[in-house]
Amino acid sequence: MSITARRTSTEAPAAVSPARAPLSAGGRRPGSAAPASRGARLRRRTLTTAVLLLVLVVTVLLSAQWGQFTTSTGEVLGSLHRAITGSWSEEHRLVDATLWQVRFPRIVLCCIVGACLGIGGALMQGVFGNPLAEPGVIGVTSGAAVGACAAIVFGAGAGLVVPAAAFLGGLVVAALVYSLSRSGQRSLVLTLVLTGIAINAVAGAMISFLIFLADTTSRETIIFWQMGSLNGSTWQAVLLTGMVGGTGILLALTTPHKLDVLSLGESTARHTGVNVERLRLMVIVLVALISAAAVSFAGLIGFIGLVVPHALRLVLGPSHAALLPLSALGGAALLSIADVVARSIIPYADLPIGIFTALVGGPVFFILLRTTLKRQGVL
């Protein structure tokens, strides 16, 4: 006799369809608690969205105001009004030039990069079923670093050459990791991870060799690129990153249901009609595009893809329908906060944002991880 059949009579109604279950003493069917649960999830999602939007708007306003040349909220809003209406004036020329040539491109690029890193981490954690997964697992960041370092060392570091080399390097290494991990027309998660570790080690050795070959100027450029920075952002960088990253994010928002099914196990996903191998390939390609676009202009920025999806999963639950878009929003908000602090923490200096995200993100992620393990009863 099965375990289900031996359940007590008080547990039996839970196995009965709500539509067919008898009415309880209160006149309600046993399944009537489900709408309340959906309502609670909807309230949490709405509240989380509102909080993240508020944080992002406030941070963007602060970022537009703070700097060596301080502006007020009224001046920022006035400059936006003049841009919309076309009513430029010589009186506000310095303010408008500061905002539209320096700060606004940096703010927009920061939001795009943060959104790409946030949703990229959520996708990787979903397809690998591991909260420690991030785009670096498939070699995107190390490949981008190799491409950028090669462009800098061999004297092609002008204009868009370094971002283009970083973008192509990230895609090439991600494709190499995926192709080497395939066995019998399939790629197992464990094989992908181990192959990624091996390729990342080789990429690290290549970066060290390129730094050894570089002259002093190129060596300094490589070091600062690896630290991650949004300094020198341009509207051209915003356009290119937005086109590639935005397209990848939109395509990623079509995968939540399949990722939810995959979280139940590969066997279950296949029985429900999900082509696991095609889904995994699609997600890896999207993550490679999104992450390569992000790091190509901003350099290596860590922990956004780890911390944001992990924290939101604790609040929202495992559903990717809420997790993916809010990871993009949360990534934009968190990186915007990091950018404001990095520009303000040292007077008259622009701290590389990658240093700040690593210093803060590491301890925060450790706390989140311990919280998750305690919930699961591991600790």
C-alpha positions in Angstrom: 0.0 0.0 0.0 1.4 3.4 -0.9 2.1 6.1 1.6 -0.6 8.3 0.1 -3.2 5.6 0.7 -2.2 5.3 4.4 -2.7 9.0 5.2 -5.3 9.9 7.8 -8.7 11.1 7.0 -7.7 14.7 8.0 -5.1 14.7 5.3 -7.1 13.1 2.6 -8.9 16.2 1.2 -5.5 17.7 0.3 -5.3 15.1 -2.5 -8.7 15.8 -3.8 -9.3 18.3 -6.6 -10.7 21.5 -5.1 -13.5 21.6 -7.7 -14.7 18.1 -6.5 -13.9 18.3 -2.8 -16.8 18.5 -0.3 -17.5 21.7 1.5 -16.0 22.1 4.9 -17.8 23.1 8.0 -17.1 26.7 7.2 -18.7 26.4 3.8 -15.4 26.7 1.9 -13.6 24.1 -0.2 -10.1 22.9 0.8 -8.5 24.6 -2.2 -9.8 28.1 -1.2 -6.5 29.0 0.4 -4.7 29.1 -2.9 -6.0 32.5 -4.0 -4.8 34.0 -0.7 -1.3 32.5 -1.4 -1.3 34.0 -4.9 -2.5 37.3 -3.5 0.4 37.3 -1.0 2.9 36.6 -3.8 1.4 39.3 -5.9 1.6 41.8 -3.0 5.3 40.9 -2.3 6.1 41.3 -6.0 4.3 44.6 -6.2 6.0 45.9 -3.1 9.4 44.7 -4.2 9.0 46.4 -7.6 7.9 49.7 -6.0 10.8 49.7 -3.6 13.4 48.9 -6.3 11.9 51.6 -8.6 12.0 54.1 -5.8 15.6 53.2 -4.9 16.6 53.5 -8.6 14.9 56.9 -9.1 16.4 58.4 -6.0 19.9 57.0 -6.8 19.8 58.3 -10.3 18.9 61.8 -9.1 21.7 61.7 -6.6 24.1 60.4 -9.2 23.2 63.3 -11.5 23.8 65.8 -8.8 26.9 64.6 -7.1 30.4 65.2 -8.5 33.2 67.7 -8.7 30.7 70.1 -10.1 27.6 69.8 -7.9 24.1 70.4 -9.4 20.7 70.7 -7.6 17.6 68.6 -8.3 16.0 71.7 -9.9 18.9 72.1 -12.3 18.7 68.4 -13.2 15.0 68.5 -13.9 15.4 71.8 -15.7 18.0 70.3 -18.0 15.7 67.4 -18.8 12.9 69.9 -19.5 15.2 71.9 -21.9 16.2 68.7 -23.6 12.5 67.7 -24.2 11.4 71.2 -25.3 14.6 72.1 -27.1 14.8 75.4 -25.2 18.6 75.4 -24.6 20.1 78.6 -23.3 23.6 80.0 -22.9 22.9 80.7 -19.2 22.7 76.9 -18.4 25.3 75.8 -20.9 27.8 74.5 -18.2 25.1 72.6 -16.4 23.7 71.1 -19.5 27.1 70.1 -20.8 28.1 68.5 -17.5 24.8 66.5 -17.4 24.4 65.4 -21.0 28.0 64.8 -21.9 29.3 63.3 -18.7 26.8 62.2 -16.1 23.7 61.1 -18.1 25.6 58.7 -20.3 27.3 57.2 -17.3 24.0 56.8 -15.4 22.2 55.2 -18.4 25.1 52.9 -19.1 25.3 51.9 -15.4 21.6 51.0 -15.4 22.0 48.9 -18.6 25.1 47.1 -17.3 23.5 46.4 -13.9 20.3 45.1 -15.6 22.4 42.8 -17.8 24.5 41.4 -14.9 21.4 40.9 -12.7 19.3 39.0 -15.2 22.4 37.1 -16.5 22.9 35.8 -12.9 19.3 34.8 -12.6 19.4 32.9 -15.9 22.5 31.1 -14.9 21.2 30.1 -11.5 18.0 29.0 -13.1 19.5 26.8 -15.8 22.2 25.3 -13.5 19.8 25.0 -10.5 22.6 26.5 -8.3 22.5 29.8 -6.4 26.3 30.1 -6.8 26.1 30.1 -10.6 27.0 33.3 -12.5 28.1 34.2 -16.0 31.8 33.6 -15.1 31.0 29.9 -14.9 30.8 29.6 -18.7 33.9 31.8 -19.2 32.3 35.0 -20.5 34.1 37.3 -18.1 37.5 35.6 -18.5 37.1 35.5 -22.3 36.2 39.2 -22.4 39.3 39.9 -20.3 41.5 38.0 -22.7 40.1 39.8 -25.7 40.5 43.2 -24.0 44.0 42.5 -22.8 45.1 41.3 -26.3 43.7 44.5 -27.9 45.5 46.7 -25.4 48.9 44.8 -25.6 49.1 44.7 -29.4 48.4 48.4 -29.8 44.8 48.3 -30.9 43.3 49.9 -27.9 41.8 53.0 -29.6 38.1 53.8 -30.0 35.8 50.8 -29.9 38.5 48.2 -30.4 38.9 47.1 -26.8 35.1 46.8 -26.2 34.7 44.9 -29.4 37.6 42.6 -28.6 36.2 42.0 -25.1 32.7 41.2 -26.5 34.1 38.8 -29.1 36.4 37.2 -26.5 33.5 36.5 -24.2 31.4 34.9 -26.9 34.3 32.8 -28.2 35.2 31.4 -24.8 31.6 30.7 -23.9 31.1 28.8 -27.2 34.3 26.9 -26.5 33.2 25.9 -23.0 29.8 24.7 -24.3 31.3 22.7 -27.2 33.9 21.0 -25.1 31.3 20.0 -22.5 29.1 18.2 -24.9 29.0 14.4 -24.9 26.6 12.4 -27.0 24.7 15.4 -28.3 24.1 16.5 -24.6 25.8 18.8 -22.1 25.6 17.9 -18.5 25.6 20.6 -15.8 28.5 19.1 -14.0 30.5 18.8 -17.2 29.8 22.5 -18.1 30.9 23.6 -14.7 34.2 21.6 -14.7 34.9 22.6 -18.3 34.3 26.3 -17.4 36.8 26.0 -14.5 39.4 24.5 -16.8 38.9 27.2 -19.5 38.9 30.0 -16.9 42.2 28.7 -15.6 43.7 28.8 -19.1 42.2 32.2 -19.7 43.8 33.5 -16.5 47.2 32.2 -17.6 46.8 33.9 -21.0 45.9 37.2 -19.2 49.1 36.9 -17.1 51.2 36.2 -20.2 49.7 39.2 -21.9 50.4 41.4 -18.9 54.0 40.1 -18.9 54.4 41.1 -22.6 52.8 44.5 -22.1 54.7 47.8 -21.6 54.1 49.9 -18.5 51.3 52.0 -20.0 49.5 48.9 -21.4 49.9 47.1 -18.1 48.3 49.9 -16.2 45.5 50.1 -18.7 44.8 46.3 -18.3 44.8 46.5 -14.6 42.3 49.4 -14.5 40.1 47.7 -17.1 40.0 44.6 -14.9 39.0 46.6 -11.9 35.8 47.7 -13.7 34.8 51.3 -14.2 32.1 53.4 -15.8 34.4 56.4 -16.2 34.4 57.9 -19.7 31.0 56.6 -20.6 29.6 57.9 -23.9 26.3 57.8 -25.7 27.9 55.5 -28.3 28.6 53.0 -25.6 25.1 53.4 -24.3 23.6 52.7 -27.7 25.7 49.7 -28.5 25.3 48.1 -25.1 21.6 48.9 -25.0 21.0 47.3 -28.4 22.8 44.0 -27.6 21.9 43.8 -23.9 18.3 45.0 -24.4 17.7 42.5 -27.1 19.1 39.7 -24.9 17.0 40.8 -21.9 13.8 40.8 -23.9 14.5 37.3 -25.2 15.3 36.2 -21.7 11.9 37.3 -20.5 10.4 34.6 -22.8 11.9 31.7 -20.7 10.4 31.9 -17.2 7.9 29.0 -17.6 10.5 26.6 -19.0 13.0 27.5 -16.3 10.4 26.9 -13.6 9.8 23.4 -15.1 13.5 22.7 -15.4 13.9 23.5 -11.7 11.8 20.4 -11.0 14.5 18.3 -12.6 15.6 17.4 -16.1 13.6 14.2 -16.3 10.4 16.0 -15.3 11.1 18.8 -17.7 11.5 16.4 -20.6 8.3 14.6 -19.7 6.4 17.9 -19.8 7.7 18.6 -23.3 10.6 20.9 -22.6 13.6 20.4 -24.8 16.2 20.7 -22.0 19.3 20.8 -24.3 17.7 23.5 -26.5 16.7 25.5 -23.5 20.2 25.2 -21.9 21.8 26.3 -25.2 19.5 29.2 -25.6 20.1 30.4 -22.1 23.9 30.1 -22.4 23.8 32.1 -25.7 21.6 34.8 -24.1 23.9 35.0 -21.0 27.0 35.2 -23.2 25.5 38.0 -25.3 24.2 40.0 -22.3 27.2 39.6 -20.1 29.7 40.2 -22.9 27.9 43.4 -23.8 28.0 44.5 -20.1 31.7 43.9 -19.5 32.9 45.1 -22.9 32.5 48.8 -21.9 32.4 48.6 -18.1 35.2 46.0 -17.4 34.9 43.2 -14.9 32.2 43.9 -12.2 31.6 41.1 -9.9 28.9 40.0 -7.5 25.9 41.8 -9.1 24.8 38.6 -10.8 25.3 36.6 -7.6 23.8 38.8 -5.0 20.7 40.3 -6.7 19.0 37.1 -7.9 19.9 35.3 -4.7 18.4 38.1 -2.5 15.3 38.4 -4.6 14.7 34.6 -4.5 14.5 34.8 -0.7 11.8 37.5 -1.0 9.8 36.4 -4.1 10.3 32.6 -4.1 11.6 30.5 -7.0 9.2 31.7 -9.8 11.2 33.1 -12.7 8.2 35.1 -14.0 8.9 37.6 -11.2 12.6 36.8 -10.6 13.9 37.6 -14.1 12.5 41.2 -14.6 13.1 42.1 -11.0 16.7 40.9 -11.2 17.2 43.3 -14.1 15.7 46.1 -12.1 17.5 45.1 -8.9 20.8 44.9 -10.8 20.3 48.4 -12.2 19.5 49.8 -8.8 22.4 48.0 -7.0 25.0 49.0 -9.5 23.7 52.6 -9.5 24.1 52.7 -5.7 27.6 51.2 -6.0 28.5 53.9 -8.7 27.3 56.8 -6.5 29.3 55.5 -3.5 32.4 54.7 -5.6 32.4 58.3 -6.9 31.8 59.8 -3.5 33.7 57.8 -1.0 37.1 59.3 -1.9 37.1 63.1 -2.5 38.2 64.1 -6.0 38.7 60.5 -7.0 36.8 57.9 -9.0 37.1 54.5 -7.2 36.9 51.6 -9.7 33.4 50.2 -9.3 34.5 46.6 -9.5 36.6 47.1 -6.3 33.6 48.4 -4.4 31.2 45.7 -5.6 33.7 43.0 -4.6 34.3 44.5 -1.2 30.6 44.9 -0.4 29.2 42.0 -2.4 31.4 39.3 -0.9 30.2 39.7 2.7 26.6 40.4 1.6 26.5 37.2 -0.4 28.0 35.2 2.5 25.2 36.4 4.7 22.6 35.6 2.1 24.0 32.2 1.6 24.0 31.4 5.3 20.4 32.6 5.5 19.4 30.3 2.7 21.2 27.3 4.3 19.5 28.0 7.7 16.1 28.0 6.0 16.9 24.7 4.4 18.0 23.3 7.7 21.6 22.7 6.6 23.0 25.0 9.4 
